[in-house]
Amino acid sequence: MDSELETLFARGFSLLAPEAPAPVREYTFAPPRRWRFDFAWPEARVAVEVEGGTWDRGRHTRGAGYAGDCAKYNAAVLGGWRVLRFTSDMLYSDLRACVAQVVALLDGEQRY
């Protein structure tokens, strides 16, 4: 089941980047591990993680959850993935900029 933030990103991406390829949802990237990306473009090895609960002590900001996320993201980078992470603040305040970052990465643009 999608979170509110995942729904926001999915709808925003399809509306703001209609020419871009659609992402694969809940993509398992490191079998036999059960790690999944919220959104992935496997051919480009680009992924998006929507990080909820950053202000209300959600799983991603507490000890074990944070440590698990670090292990997951490190394994992804070692496997050649480029992962963008967006918090609720980022998505709600400037969804257009978040989508633009994904499109730039898919297009191979380097932005700093």
DRENKOL-131037 format. One record per atom (N, C-alpha, C): residue number from 1; atom name; y, z, x. Coordinates in nm, 3 decimals, always signed. Example, Ala and Ser with C-alpha at 12.3 -4.5 7.8 and 13.67 -1.06 7.14 Angstrom:
BEGIN
+-----+------+---------+---------+---------+
|   n | atom |      c2 |      c3 |      c1 |
+-----+------+---------+---------+---------+
|   1 |    N |  -0.569 |  +0.780 |  +1.319 |
|   1 |   CA |  -0.450 |  +0.780 |  +1.230 |
|   1 |    C |  -0.330 |  +0.780 |  +1.320 |
|   2 |    N |  -0.225 |  +0.708 |  +1.285 |
|   2 |   CA |  -0.106 |  +0.714 |  +1.367 |
|   2 |    C |  +0.003 |  +0.787 |  +1.290 |
+-----+------+---------+---------+---------+
# end
This chain:
BEGIN
+-----+------+---------+---------+---------+
|   n | atom |      c2 |      c3 |      c1 |
+-----+------+---------+---------+---------+
|   1 |    N |  -0.117 |  +0.000 |  +0.084 |
|   1 |   CA |  +0.000 |  +0.000 |  +0.000 |
|   1 |    C |  +0.124 |  +0.000 |  +0.089 |
|   2 |    N |  +0.218 |  -0.086 |  +0.058 |
|   2 |   CA |  +0.340 |  -0.097 |  +0.137 |
|   2 |    C |  +0.433 |  +0.020 |  +0.113 |
|   3 |    N |  +0.500 |  +0.062 |  +0.219 |
|   3 |   CA |  +0.606 |  +0.160 |  +0.204 |
|   3 |    C |  +0.731 |  +0.087 |  +0.154 |
|   4 |    N |  +0.827 |  +0.164 |  +0.110 |
|   4 |   CA |  +0.955 |  +0.106 |  +0.066 |
|   4 |    C |  +1.019 |  +0.027 |  +0.180 |
|   5 |    N |  +1.012 |  +0.080 |  +0.301 |
|   5 |   CA |  +1.072 |  +0.012 |  +0.416 |
|   5 |    C |  +0.999 |  -0.117 |  +0.450 |
|   6 |    N |  +0.866 |  -0.117 |  +0.440 |
|   6 |   CA |  +0.790 |  -0.238 |  +0.467 |
|   6 |    C |  +0.822 |  -0.346 |  +0.364 |
|   7 |    N |  +0.836 |  -0.305 |  +0.239 |
|   7 |   CA |  +0.873 |  -0.400 |  +0.133 |
|   7 |    C |  +1.011 |  -0.457 |  +0.159 |
|   8 |    N |  +1.105 |  -0.371 |  +0.198 |
|   8 |   CA |  +1.240 |  -0.416 |  +0.230 |
|   8 |    C |  +1.238 |  -0.519 |  +0.342 |
|   9 |    N |  +1.166 |  -0.490 |  +0.450 |
|   9 |   CA |  +1.160 |  -0.584 |  +0.561 |
|   9 |    C |  +1.094 |  -0.715 |  +0.518 |
|  10 |    N |  +0.982 |  -0.707 |  +0.449 |
|  10 |   CA |  +0.910 |  -0.828 |  +0.408 |
|  10 |    C |  +0.997 |  -0.918 |  +0.321 |
|  11 |    N |  +1.063 |  -0.861 |  +0.222 |
|  11 |   CA |  +1.150 |  -0.939 |  +0.135 |
|  11 |    C |  +1.269 |  -0.994 |  +0.211 |
|  12 |    N |  +1.329 |  -0.909 |  +0.293 |
|  12 |   CA |  +1.444 |  -0.953 |  +0.372 |
|  12 |    C |  +1.408 |  -1.066 |  +0.467 |
|  13 |    N |  +1.292 |  -1.055 |  +0.532 |
|  13 |   CA |  +1.251 |  -1.159 |  +0.626 |
|  13 |    C |  +1.230 |  -1.292 |  +0.553 |
|  14 |    N |  +1.164 |  -1.288 |  +0.439 |
|  14 |   CA |  +1.137 |  -1.414 |  +0.368 |
|  14 |    C |  +1.266 |  -1.477 |  +0.315 |
|  15 |    N |  +1.363 |  -1.394 |  +0.277 |
|  15 |   CA |  +1.491 |  -1.448 |  +0.226 |
|  15 |    C |  +1.585 |  -1.492 |  +0.337 |
|  16 |    N |  +1.590 |  -1.416 |  +0.446 |
|  16 |   CA |  +1.686 |  -1.444 |  +0.552 |
|  16 |    C |  +1.634 |  -1.540 |  +0.658 |
|  17 |    N |  +1.504 |  -1.559 |  +0.665 |
|  17 |   CA |  +1.446 |  -1.649 |  +0.764 |
|  17 |    C |  +1.339 |  -1.737 |  +0.700 |
|  18 |    N |  +1.378 |  -1.815 |  +0.598 |
|  18 |   CA |  +1.277 |  -1.893 |  +0.526 |
|  18 |    C |  +1.209 |  -2.000 |  +0.611 |
|  19 |    N |  +1.273 |  -2.042 |  +0.720 |
|  19 |   CA |  +1.215 |  -2.145 |  +0.806 |
|  19 |    C |  +1.116 |  -2.087 |  +0.907 |
|  20 |    N |  +1.119 |  -1.957 |  +0.926 |
|  20 |   CA |  +1.030 |  -1.892 |  +1.023 |
|  20 |    C |  +0.890 |  -1.877 |  +0.965 |
|  21 |    N |  +0.791 |  -1.874 |  +1.053 |
|  21 |   CA |  +0.655 |  -1.852 |  +1.002 |
|  21 |    C |  +0.642 |  -1.713 |  +0.939 |
|  22 |    N |  +0.561 |  -1.705 |  +0.838 |
|  22 |   CA |  +0.538 |  -1.577 |  +0.770 |
|  22 |    C |  +0.452 |  -1.488 |  +0.858 |
|  23 |    N |  +0.478 |  -1.358 |  +0.855 |
|  23 |   CA |  +0.397 |  -1.267 |  +0.935 |
|  23 |    C |  +0.263 |  -1.237 |  +0.869 |
|  24 |    N |  +0.170 |  -1.191 |  +0.949 |
|  24 |   CA |  +0.044 |  -1.137 |  +0.901 |
|  24 |    C |  +0.066 |  -0.988 |  +0.882 |
|  25 |    N |  +0.029 |  -0.937 |  +0.766 |
|  25 |   CA |  +0.048 |  -0.795 |  +0.738 |
|  25 |    C |  -0.072 |  -0.715 |  +0.787 |
|  26 |    N |  -0.046 |  -0.595 |  +0.837 |
|  26 |   CA |  -0.150 |  -0.501 |  +0.880 |
|  26 |    C |  -0.250 |  -0.568 |  +0.974 |
|  27 |    N |  -0.199 |  -0.631 |  +1.077 |
|  27 |   CA |  -0.281 |  -0.706 |  +1.172 |
|  27 |    C |  -0.345 |  -0.612 |  +1.275 |
|  28 |    N |  -0.477 |  -0.614 |  +1.283 |
|  28 |   CA |  -0.551 |  -0.535 |  +1.381 |
|  28 |    C |  -0.548 |  -0.610 |  +1.513 |
|  29 |    N |  -0.492 |  -0.547 |  +1.616 |
|  29 |   CA |  -0.468 |  -0.619 |  +1.741 |
|  29 |    C |  -0.555 |  -0.575 |  +1.858 |
|  30 |    N |  -0.629 |  -0.468 |  +1.846 |
|  30 |   CA |  -0.704 |  -0.419 |  +1.962 |
|  30 |    C |  -0.843 |  -0.371 |  +1.923 |
|  31 |    N |  -0.924 |  -0.459 |  +1.860 |
|  31 |   CA |  -1.059 |  -0.414 |  +1.824 |
|  31 |    C |  -1.134 |  -0.368 |  +1.948 |
|  32 |    N |  -1.219 |  -0.269 |  +1.944 |
|  32 |   CA |  -1.265 |  -0.200 |  +1.824 |
|  32 |    C |  -1.171 |  -0.091 |  +1.775 |
|  33 |    N |  -1.058 |  -0.070 |  +1.845 |
|  33 |   CA |  -0.961 |  +0.027 |  +1.794 |
|  33 |    C |  -0.915 |  -0.019 |  +1.657 |
|  34 |    N |  -0.869 |  +0.073 |  +1.578 |
|  34 |   CA |  -0.823 |  +0.040 |  +1.444 |
|  34 |    C |  -0.671 |  +0.029 |  +1.437 |
|  35 |    N |  -0.609 |  +0.010 |  +1.552 |
|  35 |   CA |  -0.465 |  -0.003 |  +1.557 |
|  35 |    C |  -0.421 |  -0.130 |  +1.485 |
|  36 |    N |  -0.318 |  -0.116 |  +1.405 |
|  36 |   CA |  -0.264 |  -0.231 |  +1.333 |
|  36 |    C |  -0.113 |  -0.234 |  +1.349 |
|  37 |    N |  -0.059 |  -0.354 |  +1.343 |
|  37 |   CA |  +0.086 |  -0.373 |  +1.337 |
|  37 |    C |  +0.124 |  -0.389 |  +1.191 |
|  38 |    N |  +0.242 |  -0.339 |  +1.153 |
|  38 |   CA |  +0.290 |  -0.359 |  +1.016 |
|  38 |    C |  +0.307 |  -0.508 |  +0.987 |
|  39 |    N |  +0.364 |  -0.580 |  +1.082 |
|  39 |   CA |  +0.385 |  -0.725 |  +1.071 |
|  39 |    C |  +0.353 |  -0.786 |  +1.206 |
|  40 |    N |  +0.285 |  -0.901 |  +1.207 |
|  40 |   CA |  +0.252 |  -0.966 |  +1.334 |
|  40 |    C |  +0.255 |  -1.117 |  +1.320 |
|  41 |    N |  +0.290 |  -1.179 |  +1.428 |
|  41 |   CA |  +0.285 |  -1.324 |  +1.443 |
|  41 |    C |  +0.191 |  -1.346 |  +1.561 |
|  42 |    N |  +0.058 |  -1.347 |  +1.536 |
|  42 |   CA |  -0.040 |  -1.347 |  +1.645 |
|  42 |    C |  -0.025 |  -1.463 |  +1.744 |
|  43 |    N |  +0.010 |  -1.581 |  +1.697 |
|  43 |   CA |  +0.022 |  -1.695 |  +1.788 |
|  43 |    C |  +0.132 |  -1.671 |  +1.891 |
|  44 |    N |  +0.238 |  -1.604 |  +1.852 |
|  44 |   CA |  +0.350 |  -1.575 |  +1.942 |
|  44 |    C |  +0.335 |  -1.439 |  +2.010 |
|  45 |    N |  +0.237 |  -1.362 |  +1.968 |
|  45 |   CA |  +0.215 |  -1.225 |  +2.017 |
|  45 |    C |  +0.342 |  -1.141 |  +2.000 |
|  46 |    N |  +0.400 |  -1.153 |  +1.881 |
|  46 |   CA |  +0.518 |  -1.076 |  +1.841 |
|  46 |    C |  +0.476 |  -0.986 |  +1.726 |
|  47 |    N |  +0.525 |  -0.862 |  +1.729 |
|  47 |   CA |  +0.492 |  -0.768 |  +1.622 |
|  47 |    C |  +0.615 |  -0.686 |  +1.584 |
|  48 |    N |  +0.614 |  -0.638 |  +1.461 |
|  48 |   CA |  +0.718 |  -0.549 |  +1.411 |
|  48 |    C |  +0.651 |  -0.424 |  +1.357 |
|  49 |    N |  +0.706 |  -0.310 |  +1.395 |
|  49 |   CA |  +0.663 |  -0.182 |  +1.342 |
|  49 |    C |  +0.782 |  -0.120 |  +1.268 |
|  50 |    N |  +0.759 |  -0.080 |  +1.146 |
|  50 |   CA |  +0.860 |  -0.014 |  +1.065 |
|  50 |    C |  +0.835 |  +0.136 |  +1.077 |
|  51 |    N |  +0.931 |  +0.205 |  +1.134 |
|  51 |   CA |  +0.916 |  +0.348 |  +1.165 |
|  51 |    C |  +0.986 |  +0.432 |  +1.060 |
|  52 |    N |  +0.911 |  +0.480 |  +0.965 |
|  52 |   CA |  +0.967 |  +0.567 |  +0.862 |
|  52 |    C |  +0.962 |  +0.713 |  +0.905 |
|  53 |    N |  +1.030 |  +0.796 |  +0.832 |
|  53 |   CA |  +1.024 |  +0.940 |  +0.855 |
|  53 |    C |  +1.091 |  +0.988 |  +0.981 |
|  54 |    N |  +1.186 |  +0.913 |  +1.033 |
|  54 |   CA |  +1.248 |  +0.953 |  +1.159 |
|  54 |    C |  +1.340 |  +1.074 |  +1.144 |
|  55 |    N |  +1.387 |  +1.102 |  +1.024 |
|  55 |   CA |  +1.478 |  +1.214 |  +1.003 |
|  55 |    C |  +1.415 |  +1.329 |  +0.926 |
|  56 |    N |  +1.297 |  +1.308 |  +0.873 |
|  56 |   CA |  +1.236 |  +1.415 |  +0.794 |
|  56 |    C |  +1.102 |  +1.461 |  +0.852 |
|  57 |    N |  +1.093 |  +1.458 |  +0.983 |
|  57 |   CA |  +0.974 |  +1.503 |  +1.055 |
|  57 |    C |  +0.848 |  +1.432 |  +1.007 |
|  58 |    N |  +0.859 |  +1.302 |  +0.993 |
|  58 |   CA |  +0.743 |  +1.222 |  +0.956 |
|  58 |    C |  +0.644 |  +1.213 |  +1.071 |
|  59 |    N |  +0.533 |  +1.149 |  +1.047 |
|  59 |   CA |  +0.425 |  +1.139 |  +1.145 |
|  59 |    C |  +0.471 |  +1.080 |  +1.278 |
|  60 |    N |  +0.561 |  +0.984 |  +1.272 |
|  60 |   CA |  +0.605 |  +0.916 |  +1.394 |
|  60 |    C |  +0.690 |  +1.003 |  +1.485 |
|  61 |    N |  +0.741 |  +1.115 |  +1.435 |
|  61 |   CA |  +0.830 |  +1.198 |  +1.517 |
|  61 |    C |  +0.769 |  +1.333 |  +1.554 |
|  62 |    N |  +0.648 |  +1.360 |  +1.510 |
|  62 |   CA |  +0.581 |  +1.484 |  +1.548 |
|  62 |    C |  +0.485 |  +1.457 |  +1.662 |
|  63 |    N |  +0.451 |  +1.560 |  +1.734 |
|  63 |   CA |  +0.371 |  +1.552 |  +1.856 |
|  63 |    C |  +0.256 |  +1.453 |  +1.857 |
|  64 |    N |  +0.153 |  +1.481 |  +1.779 |
|  64 |   CA |  +0.032 |  +1.397 |  +1.783 |
|  64 |    C |  +0.060 |  +1.255 |  +1.738 |
|  65 |    N |  +0.141 |  +1.240 |  +1.633 |
|  65 |   CA |  +0.173 |  +1.106 |  +1.584 |
|  65 |    C |  +0.253 |  +1.027 |  +1.685 |
|  66 |    N |  +0.349 |  +1.093 |  +1.749 |
|  66 |   CA |  +0.431 |  +1.026 |  +1.850 |
|  66 |    C |  +0.345 |  +0.986 |  +1.969 |
|  67 |    N |  +0.258 |  +1.075 |  +2.014 |
|  67 |   CA |  +0.169 |  +1.045 |  +2.127 |
|  67 |    C |  +0.077 |  +0.928 |  +2.094 |
|  68 |    N |  +0.024 |  +0.928 |  +1.973 |
|  68 |   CA |  -0.062 |  +0.816 |  +1.931 |
|  68 |    C |  +0.013 |  +0.684 |  +1.927 |
|  69 |    N |  +0.137 |  +0.689 |  +1.879 |
|  69 |   CA |  +0.219 |  +0.568 |  +1.876 |
|  69 |    C |  +0.245 |  +0.517 |  +2.017 |
|  70 |    N |  +0.274 |  +0.608 |  +2.110 |
|  70 |   CA |  +0.297 |  +0.567 |  +2.249 |
|  70 |    C |  +0.174 |  +0.497 |  +2.307 |
|  71 |    N |  +0.056 |  +0.552 |  +2.284 |
|  71 |   CA |  -0.067 |  +0.490 |  +2.333 |
|  71 |    C |  -0.085 |  +0.352 |  +2.271 |
|  72 |    N |  -0.060 |  +0.341 |  +2.142 |
|  72 |   CA |  -0.073 |  +0.212 |  +2.072 |
|  72 |    C |  +0.024 |  +0.109 |  +2.129 |
|  73 |    N |  +0.150 |  +0.147 |  +2.144 |
|  73 |   CA |  +0.250 |  +0.051 |  +2.192 |
|  73 |    C |  +0.226 |  +0.013 |  +2.338 |
|  74 |    N |  +0.182 |  +0.107 |  +2.419 |
|  74 |   CA |  +0.150 |  +0.074 |  +2.558 |
|  74 |    C |  +0.033 |  -0.024 |  +2.565 |
|  75 |    N |  -0.070 |  -0.002 |  +2.484 |
|  75 |   CA |  -0.183 |  -0.095 |  +2.481 |
|  75 |    C |  -0.138 |  -0.233 |  +2.435 |
|  76 |    N |  -0.047 |  -0.237 |  +2.340 |
|  76 |   CA |  +0.003 |  -0.366 |  +2.291 |
|  76 |    C |  +0.076 |  -0.441 |  +2.402 |
|  77 |    N |  +0.162 |  -0.372 |  +2.474 |
|  77 |   CA |  +0.236 |  -0.437 |  +2.583 |
|  77 |    C |  +0.140 |  -0.486 |  +2.691 |
|  78 |    N |  +0.043 |  -0.403 |  +2.726 |
|  78 |   CA |  -0.055 |  -0.444 |  +2.827 |
|  78 |    C |  -0.137 |  -0.563 |  +2.779 |
|  79 |    N |  -0.149 |  -0.579 |  +2.648 |
|  79 |   CA |  -0.220 |  -0.694 |  +2.591 |
|  79 |    C |  -0.132 |  -0.816 |  +2.570 |
|  80 |    N |  -0.008 |  -0.809 |  +2.616 |
|  80 |   CA |  +0.079 |  -0.925 |  +2.607 |
|  80 |    C |  +0.164 |  -0.934 |  +2.481 |
|  81 |    N |  +0.167 |  -0.827 |  +2.402 |
|  81 |   CA |  +0.246 |  -0.827 |  +2.279 |
|  81 |    C |  +0.389 |  -0.784 |  +2.308 |
|  82 |    N |  +0.481 |  -0.838 |  +2.230 |
|  82 |   CA |  +0.620 |  -0.794 |  +2.230 |
|  82 |    C |  +0.643 |  -0.730 |  +2.094 |
|  83 |    N |  +0.678 |  -0.602 |  +2.097 |
|  83 |   CA |  +0.686 |  -0.522 |  +1.974 |
|  83 |    C |  +0.830 |  -0.478 |  +1.950 |
|  84 |    N |  +0.881 |  -0.511 |  +1.832 |
|  84 |   CA |  +1.011 |  -0.462 |  +1.788 |
|  84 |    C |  +0.987 |  -0.349 |  +1.690 |
|  85 |    N |  +1.062 |  -0.241 |  +1.706 |
|  85 |   CA |  +1.048 |  -0.125 |  +1.618 |
|  85 |    C |  +1.180 |  -0.104 |  +1.546 |
|  86 |    N |  +1.171 |  -0.087 |  +1.413 |
|  86 |   CA |  +1.290 |  -0.067 |  +1.332 |
|  86 |    C |  +1.277 |  +0.062 |  +1.251 |
|  87 |    N |  +1.382 |  +0.143 |  +1.257 |
|  87 |   CA |  +1.388 |  +0.266 |  +1.177 |
|  87 |    C |  +1.450 |  +0.236 |  +1.041 |
|  88 |    N |  +1.442 |  +0.333 |  +0.953 |
|  88 |   CA |  +1.504 |  +0.317 |  +0.821 |
|  88 |    C |  +1.654 |  +0.294 |  +0.835 |
|  89 |    N |  +1.719 |  +0.366 |  +0.924 |
|  89 |   CA |  +1.863 |  +0.347 |  +0.945 |
|  89 |    C |  +1.894 |  +0.203 |  +0.983 |
|  90 |    N |  +1.815 |  +0.147 |  +1.072 |
|  90 |   CA |  +1.839 |  +0.010 |  +1.117 |
|  90 |    C |  +1.820 |  -0.089 |  +1.002 |
|  91 |    N |  +1.715 |  -0.071 |  +0.925 |
|  91 |   CA |  +1.686 |  -0.164 |  +0.816 |
|  91 |    C |  +1.788 |  -0.154 |  +0.703 |
|  92 |    N |  +1.826 |  -0.033 |  +0.668 |
|  92 |   CA |  +1.922 |  -0.017 |  +0.559 |
|  92 |    C |  +2.064 |  -0.055 |  +0.599 |
|  93 |    N |  +2.100 |  -0.030 |  +0.723 |
|  93 |   CA |  +2.239 |  -0.058 |  +0.762 |
|  93 |    C |  +2.262 |  -0.203 |  +0.800 |
|  94 |    N |  +2.161 |  -0.270 |  +0.858 |
|  94 |   CA |  +2.182 |  -0.409 |  +0.899 |
|  94 |    C |  +2.050 |  -0.486 |  +0.904 |
|  95 |    N |  +1.993 |  -0.508 |  +0.788 |
|  95 |   CA |  +1.867 |  -0.582 |  +0.777 |
|  95 |    C |  +1.880 |  -0.721 |  +0.839 |
|  96 |    N |  +1.996 |  -0.783 |  +0.820 |
|  96 |   CA |  +2.019 |  -0.917 |  +0.874 |
|  96 |    C |  +2.001 |  -0.917 |  +1.027 |
|  97 |    N |  +2.054 |  -0.816 |  +1.095 |
|  97 |   CA |  +2.041 |  -0.808 |  +1.240 |
|  97 |    C |  +1.896 |  -0.787 |  +1.282 |
|  98 |    N |  +1.823 |  -0.707 |  +1.207 |
|  98 |   CA |  +1.681 |  -0.684 |  +1.238 |
|  98 |    C |  +1.603 |  -0.814 |  +1.228 |
|  99 |    N |  +1.624 |  -0.886 |  +1.120 |
|  99 |   CA |  +1.555 |  -1.015 |  +1.101 |
|  99 |    C |  +1.596 |  -1.112 |  +1.212 |
| 100 |    N |  +1.724 |  -1.115 |  +1.247 |
| 100 |   CA |  +1.771 |  -1.204 |  +1.353 |
| 100 |    C |  +1.702 |  -1.174 |  +1.486 |
| 101 |    N |  +1.677 |  -1.047 |  +1.515 |
| 101 |   CA |  +1.608 |  -1.012 |  +1.638 |
| 101 |    C |  +1.466 |  -1.067 |  +1.639 |
| 102 |    N |  +1.398 |  -1.058 |  +1.526 |
| 102 |   CA |  +1.261 |  -1.111 |  +1.518 |
| 102 |    C |  +1.263 |  -1.262 |  +1.536 |
| 103 |    N |  +1.353 |  -1.329 |  +1.468 |
| 103 |   CA |  +1.362 |  -1.475 |  +1.479 |
| 103 |    C |  +1.394 |  -1.516 |  +1.622 |
| 104 |    N |  +1.484 |  -1.444 |  +1.688 |
| 104 |   CA |  +1.517 |  -1.475 |  +1.827 |
| 104 |    C |  +1.394 |  -1.460 |  +1.916 |
| 105 |    N |  +1.317 |  -1.356 |  +1.894 |
| 105 |   CA |  +1.197 |  -1.335 |  +1.975 |
| 105 |    C |  +1.094 |  -1.444 |  +1.947 |
| 106 |    N |  +1.078 |  -1.481 |  +1.822 |
| 106 |   CA |  +0.985 |  -1.590 |  +1.787 |
| 106 |    C |  +1.030 |  -1.723 |  +1.848 |
| 107 |    N |  +1.162 |  -1.742 |  +1.857 |
| 107 |   CA |  +1.217 |  -1.866 |  +1.914 |
| 107 |    C |  +1.223 |  -1.863 |  +2.066 |
| 108 |    N |  +1.186 |  -1.751 |  +2.126 |
| 108 |   CA |  +1.186 |  -1.741 |  +2.271 |
| 108 |    C |  +1.321 |  -1.714 |  +2.333 |
| 109 |    N |  +1.416 |  -1.670 |  +2.254 |
| 109 |   CA |  +1.549 |  -1.640 |  +2.306 |
| 109 |    C |  +1.549 |  -1.504 |  +2.375 |
| 110 |    N |  +1.626 |  -1.495 |  +2.481 |
| 110 |   CA |  +1.643 |  -1.369 |  +2.553 |
| 110 |    C |  +1.781 |  -1.314 |  +2.517 |
| 111 |    N |  +1.786 |  -1.199 |  +2.455 |
| 111 |   CA |  +1.913 |  -1.137 |  +2.420 |
| 111 |    C |  +1.914 |  -0.995 |  +2.473 |
| 112 |    N |  +2.025 |  -0.954 |  +2.525 |
| 112 |   CA |  +2.035 |  -0.817 |  +2.577 |
| 112 |    C |  +2.149 |  -0.747 |  +2.512 |
+-----+------+---------+---------+---------+
# end
